[in-house]
Amino acid sequence: VVTLAASPTGIVNLPTSINVGTGAKTVSFNFTTKAQSVAKTVRITATLAPTSAFADLVVRAPGIGSLKFTPARVVGPGSSVGRITLDGPAPQGGINLTVTSGNTSYARVAGSNVVHIPAGQLSGTFNVTTSRVSRSVGVLFTATSVLGTKSGYLYVDP
């Protein structure tokens, strides 16, 4: 029987021990990780007394995967819904992202420009209102947080 341990605790969930079959040189096991707000290194130690071996595992924070609009093209004046999607679940306490418009004369966030993605969730939404335009324009929106920055375009047509 090989005993397993993770340090620090509470980030990686793994079995406390695994059975190694007679004559086996390797064995596999499954584990899960808890979402983090910043990258953390966890040392996994396997012990078959009196010998121990370890490996370091980096559990990274999720990043901002995308910023998209539905519809992606609107006739002004009009509205659209922006969706910020993370590439992994939001950490404990959730994550706040600030959304800004590159040109508020054409398109702006309706209401609060802070989008909260609750712990364990992958995405959050915000509403956008657009103005009347004389020509088609692309407005660049940017979402920013401790996880990074991601931008996406909303197109406004006359």
Secondary structure in CASP SS format (residue, H / E / C, confidence):
PFRMAT SS
TARGET T0000
AUTHOR 0000-0000-0000
METHOD secondary structure of the structure
MODEL  1
V C 1.00
V E 1.00
T E 1.00
L E 1.00
A E 1.00
A E 1.00
S E 1.00
P C 1.00
T C 1.00
G C 1.00
I C 1.00
V E 1.00
N E 1.00
L C 1.00
P C 1.00
T C 1.00
S E 1.00
I E 1.00
N C 1.00
V C 1.00
G C 1.00
T C 1.00
G C 1.00
A C 1.00
K C 1.00
T C 1.00
V C 1.00
S C 1.00
F C 1.00
N C 1.00
F C 1.00
T E 1.00
T E 1.00
K C 1.00
A C 1.00
Q C 1.00
S C 1.00
V C 1.00
A C 1.00
K E 1.00
T E 1.00
V E 1.00
R E 1.00
I E 1.00
T E 1.00
A E 1.00
T E 1.00
L E 1.00
A C 1.00
P C 1.00
T E 1.00
S E 1.00
A E 1.00
F E 1.00
A E 1.00
D E 1.00
L E 1.00
V E 1.00
V E 1.00
R C 1.00
A C 1.00
P C 1.00
G C 1.00
I E 1.00
G E 1.00
S E 1.00
L E 1.00
K E 1.00
F E 1.00
T E 1.00
P C 1.00
A C 1.00
R E 1.00
V E 1.00
V E 1.00
G C 1.00
P C 1.00
G E 1.00
S E 1.00
S E 1.00
V E 1.00
G E 1.00
R E 1.00
I E 1.00
T E 1.00
L E 1.00
D C 1.00
G C 1.00
P C 1.00
A C 1.00
P C 1.00
Q C 1.00
G C 1.00
G C 1.00
I E 1.00
N E 1.00
L E 1.00
T E 1.00
V E 1.00
T E 1.00
S E 1.00
G C 1.00
N C 1.00
T C 1.00
S C 1.00
Y C 1.00
A E 1.00
R E 1.00
V E 1.00
A E 1.00
G C 1.00
S C 1.00
N C 1.00
V E 1.00
V E 1.00
H E 1.00
I E 1.00
P C 1.00
A C 1.00
G C 1.00
Q C 1.00
L C 1.00
S E 1.00
G E 1.00
T E 1.00
F E 1.00
N E 1.00
V E 1.00
T E 1.00
T E 1.00
S C 1.00
R C 1.00
V C 1.00
S C 1.00
R C 1.00
S C 1.00
V E 1.00
G E 1.00
V E 1.00
L E 1.00
F E 1.00
T E 1.00
A E 1.00
T E 1.00
S E 1.00
V C 1.00
L C 1.00
G E 1.00
T E 1.00
K E 1.00
S E 1.00
G E 1.00
Y E 1.00
L E 1.00
Y E 1.00
V E 1.00
D E 1.00
P C 1.00
END
